[in-house]
Amino acid sequence: MDVVRLLWNLVNCLAAAVMLVLLSPVLLALAAWIRIADGRGVLFVQDRAGKDGVPFRMLKFRSMVHDSVALSAQLGIDDPFGLIENDPRITRCGRFLRRTSLDELPQLINVLRGQMNLVGPRPDVLPQVAVYSAEDARRLEVKPGITGWAQVNGRDDIDWPQRFKLDRWYVDNWSPMLDLRILLRTALTVNRDEPPVHVDTLNIARQQTLSVEEPSSGVSRVA
């Protein structure tokens, strides 16, 4: 299986390279649109957890205003990485990009670099990975993906406990054929309606518990 996975990783890199060449006109057009409509900062770059929790710089087309995480405090959002209904942090371009998943296209560069695959659990932000349980962390046993089993089975319309469950199933049942099946389902559902917003109560509760316990334990964390 290790040989199969290694070969599949190489196939992913090759596919990403081909897609970057073929989609270069689309990428340039989207970059120009964002630059003209929303100003500088075409790309959103954020540290995410890769395989085995190793951080890497994930790329996306920017779909939110600058300093969106900091702005969440002003809006009274408990989860700075979550969304709210009619989120004012999402730009006009961003709503289209997120609905069509075109904001994820720059991650083909991450795939080419070997940091991601086309299919896998979505890479999570480091502060949330820091509070994973051992069972949750099983999703880190494989490379993260641009799309994944949880994405084609609900995406933002499911809560985090269900995502963790789906990601564990993917890790336990992985095969190249499963990845191809997920890619096909992704292609058939690219232009989707806006899903209802789910508050990430699991990670909010874990972060609150952590902030209470850390002063007494002397442990500090860097987000």
Buried (B, 14 or more C-beta within 10 A) or exposed (E): EEEEBEEBBEBBBEBBBEBBEEBEEEBEEBBEBBBEEBEEEBEBEBBBBBBEBEEBEBBBBBBBBBEBBEBBEEEEBBBBBBBBEEBEBBBEBBBBBBBEBBBBBBBBBBBBBBBBBBBBBBBBBBBBBBBBEEEBBBBBBBBBBBBBBBBBBBBBEBBBEBBBBBBBBBBEEBEBEBBEBBBEBBEEEEEEEEEEBBBBBBBBEBBEEBEEEEEEEEEEEEE
